[in-house]
Amino acid sequence: MYSLRTVLCLAPHLLQCFVAVLCLSVGINAGKYSREVNEPKPSGSDGQAVEFRIAKLNQVWEKAKRMQLSPVRQAELHSDLKLQEKDELQWKKMKVEGLDENGEKEAQLRRNFNVILAKYGMDGKRDTRPLESNSLKDHDTKEGDIFDDPRLDKLWNKAKSSGKFSNEEMLSLKREFQHHKDKVHEYNILMDTVSRTEEIHKNVISPLEGDAKEHVLHQKHTELKQKMRDLNQGFERLRKLSHEGFTEDSEFREPRVIELWEAAKRANLSKDELDSLKEELHHFETKVEKHSHYQEQLELSHQKLRHVEALGDKEHIKRNQEKYNTLAEKTREMGYKMKKHLQDLSNKISREGLEHNEL
């Protein structure tokens, strides 16, 4: 037994130990929910934080950084992956809430991911449909054969030799042609995805699994038909534009915005709804043009950085590298916001058009 005097002497020390243990316990538990712990942990020897919260997207991004993608192309991939991340995280929340029981959204996400892989040549297949969104490289292609599509090239050469277009209008027309080429590329990727899914479908043994895949295939064929309709309408518009030229009352200049506006006019919307949408599309067009400007600046910054690296001045290299990194980050961020806005507008037009058709 300890004497009363001994206990009184030890009491302050025991109290200090108890408080220390309590603080340590609280600190550990609080650490579970702290910002530092929940943020993506650094990866790799350079200590850089991971870009995405989904492992497969990080794997794609790390692989892309080892590939010889142009700066603009790499920034485009980053914004596509960021959009995919947003959609997948939303789907995970839906799944927890018991939604998407038939797996429709999951199938669409898988399809979108496969399109991204194929679009940037990361699906393990040799892409016979080269796609380069960097408009500054147009001078590398053969004169009169710049779209890898006989119909587009023929139409382009007719428009170019017609004398109907100013230099500025020719640049706008070229963007329209490039946009159509990109849409054809996406259609071909989706068609390849459907073909591969059909091959898998033939080898299915389980009837239940077969029914599920049948549903997915039906969705994909529906999407293919819609994309083909869009392509035909887009080509018809290019044909008309090439023959008649731009009209003074043209509402928009950017191909993606024009495409949305044409879809809105076909959606049986009221005059007030169209006027409201037109105003929103003008804001979106400004965003698209600003993003295009940043893409051009990023490519020029990259060219300057390569030039400075060749000279070997370390201080000069460091300054240009910092400028390039800042510009690349800004371009990726703007690309994501622009694509998210495009996605929201497309969904809005489809939803409102469907509601009007059901009335």
ROZA-998771 format. One line per field, with one value per residue (C-alpha): residue number from 1; x, y, z. Coordinates in Angstrom, 1 decimal. Each point is the difference from the previous one (the first is absolute). Layout:
BEGIN
resi [NUM; ...]
x [X; ...]
y [Y; ...]
z [Z; ...]
END
This chain:
BEGIN
resi [1; 2; 3; 4; 5; 6; 7; 8; 9; 10; 11; 12; 13; 14; 15; 16; 17; 18; 19; 20; 21; 22; 23; 24; 25; 26; 27; 28; 29; 30; 31; 32; 33; 34; 35; 36; 37; 38; 39; 40; 41; 42; 43; 44; 45; 46; 47; 48; 49; 50; 51; 52; 53; 54; 55; 56; 57; 58; 59; 60; 61; 62; 63; 64; 65; 66; 67; 68; 69; 70; 71; 72; 73; 74; 75; 76; 77; 78; 79; 80; 81; 82; 83; 84; 85; 86; 87; 88; 89; 90; 91; 92; 93; 94; 95; 96; 97; 98; 99; 100; 101; 102; 103; 104; 105; 106; 107; 108; 109; 110; 111; 112; 113; 114; 115; 116; 117; 118; 119; 120; 121; 122; 123; 124; 125; 126; 127; 128; 129; 130; 131; 132; 133; 134; 135; 136; 137; 138; 139; 140; 141; 142; 143; 144; 145; 146; 147; 148; 149; 150; 151; 152; 153; 154; 155; 156; 157; 158; 159; 160; 161; 162; 163; 164; 165; 166; 167; 168; 169; 170; 171; 172; 173; 174; 175; 176; 177; 178; 179; 180; 181; 182; 183; 184; 185; 186; 187; 188; 189; 190; 191; 192; 193; 194; 195; 196; 197; 198; 199; 200; 201; 202; 203; 204; 205; 206; 207; 208; 209; 210; 211; 212; 213; 214; 215; 216; 217; 218; 219; 220; 221; 222; 223; 224; 225; 226; 227; 228; 229; 230; 231; 232; 233; 234; 235; 236; 237; 238; 239; 240; 241; 242; 243; 244; 245; 246; 247; 248; 249; 250; 251; 252; 253; 254; 255; 256; 257; 258; 259; 260; 261; 262; 263; 264; 265; 266; 267; 268; 269; 270; 271; 272; 273; 274; 275; 276; 277; 278; 279; 280; 281; 282; 283; 284; 285; 286; 287; 288; 289; 290; 291; 292; 293; 294; 295; 296; 297; 298; 299; 300; 301; 302; 303; 304; 305; 306; 307; 308; 309; 310; 311; 312; 313; 314; 315; 316; 317; 318; 319; 320; 321; 322; 323; 324; 325; 326; 327; 328; 329; 330; 331; 332; 333; 334; 335; 336; 337; 338; 339; 340; 341; 342; 343; 344; 345; 346; 347; 348; 349; 350; 351; 352; 353; 354; 355; 356; 357; 358; 359]
x [0.0; 1.2; -0.1; -2.3; 3.1; 1.4; -3.4; -0.2; 3.5; -0.7; -3.4; 1.2; 2.2; -2.8; -2.3; 2.5; 0.4; -3.8; -0.4; 2.9; -1.7; -3.3; 1.4; 1.9; -3.3; -1.9; 2.7; 0.0; -3.8; 0.0; 2.7; -2.4; -2.1; 2.6; 0.4; 3.5; -0.9; -3.0; 1.7; 1.7; 3.4; 3.2; 1.1; 3.3; 3.5; -0.7; -2.6; -2.7; -3.6; -2.1; -2.2; -3.2; -2.0; -0.5; 2.9; -0.6; -0.1; 3.3; 1.5; -1.2; 1.4; 3.4; 0.2; -1.0; 2.9; 2.4; -1.5; 1.0; -3.3; 0.1; -0.7; -3.4; -0.9; 1.2; -2.1; -3.0; 0.5; 0.2; -3.3; -1.6; 1.2; -1.2; -3.5; 0.1; 1.0; -2.9; -2.5; 1.4; -0.1; -3.6; -0.9; 1.6; -2.3; -3.0; 0.9; 0.2; -3.5; -1.3; -0.3; 1.2; -1.4; 0.1; 3.7; -0.8; 2.1; 2.9; 0.0; 0.1; 2.9; 1.9; -0.7; 1.2; 3.2; 0.7; -0.6; 2.6; 2.6; -0.6; -0.1; 3.5; 1.5; 0.1; -2.3; 2.8; -1.1; 1.7; -2.2; -0.4; -2.0; 2.6; -1.5; 1.9; -1.9; 2.9; -0.9; 3.6; 1.2; -2.2; 3.0; 1.6; -2.8; -0.2; -1.6; -3.6; -0.1; -0.2; -3.0; 0.7; -3.5; -0.6; -3.4; 1.2; 3.2; -2.1; -2.4; 2.8; 1.9; -3.1; -0.7; 3.6; 0.1; -3.5; 1.2; -3.1; 1.8; 2.3; 3.1; -1.9; -2.9; 2.3; 1.4; -3.5; -0.9; 3.1; -1.0; -3.4; 1.7; 2.4; -2.9; -1.9; 3.2; 0.2; -3.7; 0.7; 2.9; -2.1; -2.7; 2.6; 1.3; -3.6; -0.6; 3.1; -1.2; -3.4; 1.7; 2.2; -3.0; -2.0; 2.9; -0.1; -3.8; 0.3; 2.0; -2.3; -1.3; -2.2; -3.5; -0.2; 3.3; -1.0; -3.1; 2.1; 2.4; -2.9; -1.3; 3.5; 0.3; -3.4; 1.1; 3.2; -1.8; -2.4; 2.9; 1.7; -3.1; -0.3; 3.7; -0.4; -3.0; 2.1; 2.8; -2.3; -1.6; 3.5; 1.3; -3.1; 0.6; 3.7; -1.1; -2.5; 2.5; 2.7; -2.3; -1.9; 2.6; -0.7; -3.1; 0.1; -2.6; 2.0; -0.6; 3.2; 3.6; 1.2; -0.9; -1.0; -2.3; -1.5; -0.7; -1.8; -2.0; -1.1; -1.0; -2.0; -1.9; -1.0; -1.2; -3.4; 0.9; -2.1; 1.3; 0.7; 2.0; 2.0; 0.7; 1.2; 2.2; 1.4; 1.3; 1.5; 1.7; 1.5; 1.7; 1.1; 1.5; 2.1; 1.2; 0.9; 1.9; 1.9; 1.0; 1.1; 2.2; 1.6; 0.7; 1.8; 2.0; 0.9; 1.4; 2.0; 1.3; 1.1; 1.9; 1.8; 0.9; 1.5; 2.0; 1.3; 0.9; 2.2; 1.9; 0.7; -0.4; -1.3; -1.6; -1.7; -1.2; -1.4; -2.0; -1.5; -0.8; -1.9; -2.0; -0.7; -1.2; -2.3; -1.4; -0.5; -1.9; -2.2; -0.7; -1.0; -2.2; -1.8; -0.3; -1.8; -2.4; -0.7; -0.7; -2.2; -2.0; -0.3; -1.3; -2.5; -1.3; -0.4; -1.9; -2.2; -0.9; -0.7; -2.1; -2.1; -0.5; -1.2; -2.4; -1.5; -0.3; -1.9; -2.5]
y [0.0; 3.5; 2.6; 3.0; 2.3; -2.2; 0.0; 3.8; 0.4; -2.3; 1.5; 2.9; -2.4; -2.5; 2.8; 1.2; -3.5; -0.4; 3.4; -1.0; -3.3; 1.6; 2.7; -2.7; -2.0; 3.1; 0.9; -3.4; -0.1; 3.6; -1.0; -2.4; 2.9; 2.7; 1.8; -1.3; -3.7; 0.2; 1.8; -2.2; -1.2; 0.9; -2.6; -0.6; 1.1; 3.6; 0.3; 1.3; -0.5; -2.3; 1.8; -2.1; -1.7; -3.1; -2.4; -0.9; 3.7; 0.6; -3.0; 1.5; 3.4; -1.4; -2.0; 3.1; 2.0; -2.6; 0.3; 2.6; 1.9; 3.7; 2.4; 0.9; -3.7; -0.8; 2.8; -1.3; -3.5; 1.5; 1.8; -3.2; -2.0; 2.6; -0.1; -3.8; 0.2; 2.3; -2.3; -3.2; 1.6; 1.0; -3.5; -1.5; 2.2; -1.1; -3.6; 0.4; 1.6; -3.1; 1.8; -1.3; -3.5; -1.0; 1.1; 2.5; 2.8; -2.4; -1.3; 3.6; 0.9; -3.1; 1.0; 3.6; -1.3; -2.3; 3.0; 2.0; -2.8; -0.4; 3.7; 0.5; -3.3; -1.7; -3.0; -2.3; 0.2; 1.7; 3.0; 0.3; 3.2; 2.6; 2.9; 3.1; 2.9; 2.4; 2.4; 1.4; -3.1; 0.3; 1.2; -3.4; -1.6; -0.2; 2.9; -0.9; -3.2; 1.1; -1.8; -3.7; -0.2; 0.2; 1.6; 2.7; 0.7; 0.4; 2.3; 2.0; 0.5; 1.2; 2.5; 1.2; 0.6; 1.6; 3.5; 0.4; 0.0; 2.5; -1.2; 0.2; -1.9; -2.7; -0.5; -0.4; -2.4; -2.0; -0.4; -1.2; -2.6; -1.1; -0.4; -2.2; -2.1; -0.5; -1.1; -2.6; -1.2; -0.4; -1.8; -2.5; -0.6; -0.7; -2.3; -2.0; -0.2; -1.4; -2.5; -1.3; -0.2; -2.0; -2.5; -0.4; -0.3; -3.0; -1.9; 0.6; -3.2; 1.3; 1.1; 2.7; 1.4; -0.2; 2.1; 2.7; 0.1; 0.1; 3.2; 1.6; -0.8; 1.5; 3.2; 0.1; -0.5; 2.8; 2.3; -1.0; 0.9; 3.4; 0.7; -1.0; 2.4; 2.8; -0.7; 0.1; 3.3; 1.4; -0.9; 1.4; 3.3; 0.0; -0.6; 2.9; 2.3; -0.8; 0.9; 3.0; 1.4; 1.5; 2.1; 3.3; -1.1; -3.1; -0.3; -1.8; -0.6; -3.1; -3.4; -1.6; 3.0; -0.1; -3.7; 0.6; 2.9; -2.2; -2.8; 2.5; 1.3; -3.6; -0.6; 1.8; 2.5; 3.1; 3.4; 1.0; -3.2; 0.5; 3.6; -1.0; -2.8; 2.3; 2.3; -2.9; -1.2; 3.4; -0.3; -3.5; 1.1; 2.6; -2.8; -2.2; 2.8; 0.8; -3.6; -0.2; 3.1; -1.7; -3.1; 2.1; 1.8; -3.4; -1.3; 3.2; -0.2; -3.6; 0.9; 2.8; -2.3; -2.5; 2.8; 1.2; -3.5; -0.3; 3.1; -1.5; 3.1; -1.6; 3.2; 0.7; -3.6; 0.2; 3.2; -1.4; -3.3; 1.7; 2.1; -3.1; -2.0; 2.8; 0.3; -3.8; -0.1; 2.9; -1.6; -3.3; 1.8; 2.0; -3.1; -1.8; 2.8; 0.5; -3.7; -0.2; 3.0; -1.7; -3.2; 2.0; 1.9; -3.2; -1.7; 3.0; 0.2; -3.7; 0.0; 3.1; -1.3; -3.4; 1.7; 2.1; -3.1; -1.9; 2.8]
z [0.0; -0.9; 2.8; -0.4; -0.4; -2.9; -1.8; 0.3; -1.4; -3.0; -0.8; -2.2; -2.0; -0.5; -1.1; -2.6; -1.4; -0.2; -1.8; -2.4; -0.9; -0.4; -2.4; -2.0; -0.3; -1.2; -2.4; -1.6; -0.4; -1.3; -2.4; -1.7; -1.1; -0.5; -3.3; -0.5; 0.5; -2.3; -2.8; -2.6; 1.3; -1.9; -2.5; -1.7; 0.9; -0.9; 2.8; -2.4; 1.2; -2.1; -2.5; 0.3; 2.8; -2.2; -0.5; -3.6; -1.0; 1.7; -1.9; -3.3; 0.9; 1.1; -3.3; -2.0; 1.6; -1.4; -3.5; -2.6; 0.1; -0.9; 2.9; -1.3; -0.4; 3.5; 1.4; -1.9; 1.4; 3.5; -0.3; -1.5; 3.0; 2.4; -1.5; 0.1; 3.7; 0.8; -1.8; 1.7; 3.5; -0.6; -1.2; 3.2; 2.0; -2.1; 0.6; 3.7; -0.1; -1.9; -3.4; -3.4; 0.7; -3.7; -0.3; -2.8; 1.5; 0.8; -3.6; -1.3; 2.3; -1.2; -3.6; 0.6; 1.6; -3.0; -2.3; 1.9; -0.2; -3.8; -0.6; 1.4; -1.4; 3.4; -0.7; -1.2; -3.6; -2.9; -0.9; -3.7; 0.5; 1.2; 1.8; 0.9; 1.6; -0.1; -2.8; -0.1; -1.7; -3.0; -2.1; 0.3; -2.0; -3.8; -1.7; -1.0; 2.1; 3.6; 1.4; -0.9; -1.4; -3.8; 0.4; 2.4; -2.1; -3.2; 1.8; 1.6; -3.3; -1.7; 2.8; -0.1; -3.7; -0.1; 1.1; 2.2; 3.4; 1.7; 1.8; 3.3; -1.4; -1.4; 3.5; 1.4; -2.9; 0.7; 3.7; -1.2; -2.2; 2.7; 2.5; -2.5; -0.5; 3.8; 0.1; -2.7; 2.0; 3.2; -2.0; -1.3; 3.5; 1.3; -3.0; 0.9; 3.6; -1.1; -2.3; 2.9; 2.3; -2.6; -0.2; 3.8; -0.1; -2.4; 2.6; 2.9; 1.7; 2.8; -1.2; 2.6; -0.9; -3.7; 0.7; 1.8; -2.9; -2.5; 1.8; -0.2; -3.7; -0.7; 1.7; -2.0; -3.3; 0.9; 0.8; -3.3; -1.9; 1.7; -0.7; -3.6; -0.3; 1.6; -2.5; -3.0; 1.2; 0.7; -3.4; -1.7; 1.9; -1.1; -3.6; 0.1; 1.8; -2.6; -2.9; 1.5; 2.4; 3.4; 0.4; 1.9; 2.4; 1.1; 3.8; 0.9; -1.3; 2.0; -1.5; 3.4; 0.8; -3.5; 0.4; 3.3; -1.4; -3.0; 2.4; 2.1; -3.0; -0.8; 3.5; -0.2; 2.7; 0.6; -1.1; 3.6; 0.6; -3.3; 0.9; 3.5; -1.5; -2.6; 2.7; 1.8; -3.2; -0.6; 3.5; -0.8; -3.4; 1.8; 2.3; -3.0; -1.8; 3.2; 0.4; -3.7; 0.7; 3.0; -2.1; -2.6; 2.7; 1.6; -3.3; -0.5; 3.6; -0.6; -3.2; 1.9; 2.9; -2.5; -1.6; 3.4; 1.1; -3.1; 1.0; 3.5; 2.2; 3.2; 1.5; -3.3; -0.2; 3.5; -0.6; -3.3; 1.6; 2.8; -2.6; -2.0; 3.0; 1.1; -3.5; -0.3; 3.3; -1.0; -3.4; 1.6; 2.5; -2.7; -2.2; 2.7; 0.8; -3.7; -0.6; 3.2; -1.3; -3.4; 1.7; 2.1; -3.0; -2.1; 2.8; 0.5; -3.7; -0.2; 3.2; -1.0; -3.5; 1.4; 2.3; -2.8; -2.2; 2.8; 0.4]
END
